[in-house]
C-alpha cells in the first residue's frame, strides 16, 4: 500500500537504541529517521525557569520532582559562630557560589560528604551580625557531630518545614528545633533516606 510517512523524527536523550533501530527500519522500508535536539533544549530552558521559580518560593519537593532529584547546593563548610552548639544543636555552616538559595526558613535536607548522605535540618537566614544582606546556611546533621571545616559538601533540599522566626528565649527555640527534628525524622523514615 501507499507509504503513510516518509520521515520519522526522534526527540530526546538516551534514545540512541530506538534511533538506530528506526534508522535500520527506515533503510529497509524507505523512510528517513532524523534526530531532533532543539526540542529537548527548549523543554529544558522552560523547566529550568520553572525550577528557579519553585526554589525561590521554597517549594523544594516540587522543584525536586521536576528535576528528577532534590535541588542541591555544592559548597564548603566554614567556621560558624558556635551558637548552635551552645544550645545543643551543633551546625555546619556552608558557603556556596550558587546564587539561587531557597527563601529563609527551616528545611529537611541531606548533607553529603564523601558521597555519604546524612539527614539533617537546615536553617537559612539573614546573617544577624552583618548588615550586608548575606545569608547563613546552617545545617544540623541528625545524630552526627564531627567537625567538617574545610570539607566539600552537597546540601540537598527535601522539603521546607517552616518559616524562619524569632523566639523569645533559648528554651522556646530549643523546643521548636526538637519539633522540627521529629518532623524531619518522620519525613525521612517515610522516604527511607
CORBEL-V59318 format. One record per residue. N is the residue number from 0. RES is the residue in three letters. SS is DSSP state (alpha for helix, beta for strand, coil for the rest). PSI is psi in radians with two decimals (NA if undefined). D_FIRST is the distance of its C-alpha to the first C-alpha in Angstrom with 1 decimal. Layout:
n=[N & N]
res=[RES & RES]
ss=[SS & SS]
psi=[PSI & PSI]
d_first=[D_FIRST & D_FIRST]
This chain:
n=[0 & 1 & 2 & 3 & 4 & 5 & 6 & 7 & 8 & 9 & 10 & 11 & 12 & 13 & 14 & 15 & 16 & 17 & 18 & 19 & 20 & 21 & 22 & 23 & 24 & 25 & 26 & 27 & 28 & 29 & 30 & 31 & 32 & 33 & 34 & 35 & 36 & 37 & 38 & 39 & 40 & 41 & 42 & 43 & 44 & 45 & 46 & 47 & 48 & 49 & 50 & 51 & 52 & 53 & 54 & 55 & 56 & 57 & 58 & 59 & 60 & 61 & 62 & 63 & 64 & 65 & 66 & 67 & 68 & 69 & 70 & 71 & 72 & 73 & 74 & 75 & 76 & 77 & 78 & 79 & 80 & 81 & 82 & 83 & 84 & 85 & 86 & 87 & 88 & 89 & 90 & 91 & 92 & 93 & 94 & 95 & 96 & 97 & 98 & 99 & 100 & 101 & 102 & 103 & 104 & 105 & 106 & 107 & 108 & 109 & 110 & 111 & 112 & 113 & 114 & 115 & 116 & 117 & 118 & 119 & 120 & 121 & 122 & 123 & 124 & 125 & 126 & 127 & 128 & 129 & 130 & 131 & 132 & 133 & 134 & 135 & 136 & 137 & 138 & 139 & 140 & 141 & 142 & 143 & 144 & 145 & 146 & 147 & 148 & 149 & 150 & 151 & 152 & 153 & 154 & 155 & 156 & 157 & 158 & 159 & 160 & 161 & 162 & 163 & 164 & 165 & 166 & 167 & 168 & 169 & 170 & 171 & 172 & 173 & 174 & 175 & 176 & 177 & 178 & 179 & 180 & 181 & 182 & 183 & 184 & 185 & 186 & 187 & 188 & 189 & 190 & 191 & 192]
res=[UNK & UNK & UNK & UNK & UNK & UNK & UNK & UNK & UNK & UNK & UNK & UNK & UNK & UNK & UNK & UNK & UNK & UNK & UNK & UNK & UNK & UNK & UNK & UNK & UNK & UNK & UNK & UNK & UNK & UNK & UNK & UNK & UNK & UNK & UNK & UNK & UNK & UNK & UNK & UNK & UNK & UNK & UNK & UNK & UNK & UNK & UNK & UNK & UNK & UNK & UNK & UNK & UNK & UNK & UNK & UNK & UNK & UNK & UNK & UNK & UNK & UNK & UNK & UNK & UNK & UNK & UNK & UNK & UNK & UNK & UNK & UNK & UNK & UNK & UNK & UNK & UNK & UNK & UNK & UNK & UNK & UNK & UNK & UNK & UNK & UNK & UNK & UNK & UNK & UNK & UNK & UNK & UNK & UNK & UNK & UNK & UNK & UNK & UNK & UNK & UNK & UNK & UNK & UNK & UNK & UNK & UNK & UNK & UNK & UNK & UNK & UNK & UNK & UNK & UNK & UNK & UNK & UNK & UNK & UNK & UNK & UNK & UNK & UNK & UNK & UNK & UNK & UNK & UNK & UNK & UNK & UNK & UNK & UNK & UNK & UNK & UNK & UNK & UNK & UNK & UNK & UNK & UNK & UNK & UNK & UNK & UNK & UNK & UNK & UNK & UNK & UNK & UNK & UNK & UNK & UNK & UNK & UNK & UNK & UNK & UNK & UNK & UNK & UNK & UNK & UNK & UNK & UNK & UNK & UNK & UNK & UNK & UNK & UNK & UNK & UNK & UNK & UNK & UNK & UNK & UNK & UNK & UNK & UNK & UNK & UNK & UNK & UNK & UNK & UNK & UNK & UNK & UNK]
ss=[coil & coil & coil & coil & coil & coil & beta & beta & beta & beta & beta & coil & coil & coil & coil & alpha & alpha & alpha & alpha & alpha & alpha & alpha & alpha & alpha & alpha & alpha & alpha & alpha & alpha & coil & coil & beta & beta & beta & beta & beta & coil & alpha & alpha & alpha & alpha & alpha & alpha & alpha & alpha & alpha & alpha & alpha & alpha & alpha & alpha & alpha & alpha & alpha & alpha & alpha & coil & coil & coil & alpha & alpha & alpha & alpha & alpha & alpha & alpha & alpha & coil & coil & coil & beta & beta & beta & beta & beta & beta & beta & beta & coil & coil & coil & coil & alpha & alpha & alpha & alpha & coil & coil & coil & coil & coil & beta & beta & beta & beta & beta & coil & coil & coil & coil & coil & coil & coil & coil & beta & beta & beta & beta & beta & beta & beta & beta & beta & coil & coil & beta & beta & beta & beta & beta & beta & beta & beta & beta & beta & beta & coil & coil & coil & coil & coil & coil & coil & coil & beta & beta & beta & beta & beta & beta & beta & coil & coil & coil & coil & coil & coil & coil & coil & coil & coil & beta & beta & beta & beta & beta & beta & beta & beta & beta & beta & beta & coil & coil & coil & coil & coil & coil & coil & alpha & alpha & alpha & alpha & alpha & alpha & alpha & alpha & alpha & alpha & alpha & alpha & alpha & alpha & alpha & alpha & alpha & alpha & alpha & alpha & alpha & alpha & coil & coil]
psi=[-3.13 & 2.55 & 2.25 & -0.71 & 2.72 & -0.28 & 2.53 & 2.30 & 2.30 & 2.01 & 2.71 & -3.11 & 2.51 & 0.49 & 0.39 & -0.68 & -0.94 & -0.69 & -0.82 & -0.57 & -0.81 & -0.69 & -0.72 & -0.80 & -0.69 & -0.75 & -0.63 & -0.72 & 0.10 & 0.57 & 2.88 & 2.38 & 2.15 & 2.52 & 2.37 & 2.13 & -0.65 & -0.56 & -0.84 & -0.72 & -0.82 & -0.71 & -0.71 & -0.74 & -0.79 & -0.83 & -0.50 & -0.62 & -0.73 & -0.70 & -0.79 & -0.74 & -0.79 & -0.75 & -0.77 & -0.33 & 0.01 & 0.25 & 1.25 & -0.63 & -0.65 & -0.70 & -0.74 & -0.68 & -0.68 & -0.67 & -0.45 & 0.02 & 2.79 & 2.59 & 2.34 & 2.78 & 2.34 & 2.44 & -2.88 & 2.49 & 2.28 & 2.88 & 2.26 & -2.82 & -0.01 & 0.17 & -0.67 & -0.77 & -0.66 & -0.62 & 0.18 & 0.14 & 1.38 & 2.45 & 2.63 & 2.16 & 2.32 & 2.44 & 2.54 & 2.63 & -0.18 & 2.19 & -0.21 & 1.53 & 2.53 & 2.83 & 2.85 & 2.49 & -2.99 & 2.34 & 2.54 & 2.27 & 2.98 & 2.47 & 2.09 & 2.23 & 2.23 & 0.67 & 0.00 & 2.12 & 2.22 & 2.39 & 2.57 & -3.07 & 2.34 & 2.35 & 2.14 & 2.24 & 2.90 & 2.40 & 2.09 & -0.54 & -0.25 & 2.39 & 0.52 & 0.16 & 0.02 & 2.81 & 2.58 & 2.55 & 1.75 & 2.26 & 2.21 & 2.00 & 2.22 & 2.15 & 0.53 & 2.31 & 0.96 & 2.42 & 2.40 & 0.31 & 2.32 & -0.09 & 2.55 & 2.29 & 2.84 & 2.15 & 1.99 & 2.25 & 2.10 & -0.90 & 2.54 & 2.29 & -0.72 & 2.97 & 2.74 & 2.40 & 2.85 & 2.54 & 2.47 & -0.52 & 2.97 & -0.67 & -0.72 & -0.59 & -0.81 & -0.74 & -0.70 & -0.72 & -0.68 & -0.71 & -0.74 & -0.74 & -0.76 & -0.71 & -0.73 & -0.74 & -0.69 & -0.76 & -0.81 & -0.63 & -0.56 & -0.71 & -0.11 & 0.95 & NA]
d_first=[0.0 & 3.8 & 6.5 & 8.7 & 11.8 & 13.4 & 16.7 & 18.4 & 22.1 & 24.3 & 27.7 & 30.7 & 33.2 & 33.3 & 29.5 & 29.6 & 28.2 & 25.1 & 24.7 & 25.0 & 22.5 & 19.9 & 20.9 & 20.4 & 16.9 & 16.2 & 17.5 & 15.4 & 12.0 & 13.0 & 14.4 & 18.1 & 20.3 & 23.5 & 26.5 & 28.3 & 32.0 & 33.6 & 32.2 & 34.1 & 37.1 & 37.2 & 36.9 & 39.8 & 41.9 & 41.5 & 42.4 & 45.3 & 46.8 & 46.4 & 47.9 & 50.9 & 51.4 & 51.4 & 53.8 & 56.1 & 56.2 & 57.0 & 53.8 & 53.5 & 51.4 & 48.8 & 48.9 & 48.5 & 45.5 & 43.8 & 44.7 & 43.9 & 47.5 & 50.9 & 52.0 & 54.6 & 57.4 & 58.5 & 62.2 & 65.6 & 68.3 & 71.6 & 75.0 & 75.3 & 78.5 & 78.9 & 79.0 & 76.4 & 78.4 & 81.6 & 80.1 & 78.5 & 74.9 & 74.7 & 71.8 & 70.0 & 69.8 & 66.7 & 66.2 & 62.7 & 61.3 & 58.4 & 59.2 & 57.0 & 59.3 & 58.9 & 61.6 & 65.0 & 65.2 & 64.9 & 61.7 & 60.7 & 59.6 & 59.3 & 61.2 & 59.9 & 62.3 & 61.2 & 58.0 & 59.8 & 59.1 & 62.0 & 61.8 & 64.1 & 65.1 & 64.9 & 67.0 & 66.1 & 68.8 & 70.6 & 73.3 & 76.4 & 78.9 & 77.3 & 76.7 & 73.9 & 71.0 & 69.8 & 68.5 & 69.2 & 66.6 & 68.5 & 67.1 & 68.9 & 67.3 & 67.7 & 70.1 & 70.3 & 73.2 & 73.0 & 73.6 & 70.5 & 72.0 & 70.2 & 67.1 & 63.5 & 61.8 & 58.6 & 59.1 & 56.1 & 56.4 & 55.4 & 56.7 & 59.3 & 62.2 & 64.5 & 66.0 & 68.8 & 72.1 & 75.9 & 78.0 & 81.7 & 82.7 & 81.7 & 81.6 & 79.1 & 76.9 & 77.2 & 76.4 & 73.3 & 72.1 & 72.6 & 70.5 & 67.8 & 67.9 & 67.5 & 64.6 & 62.9 & 63.7 & 62.0 & 59.0 & 58.8 & 59.3 & 56.3 & 54.2 & 55.8 & 56.6]
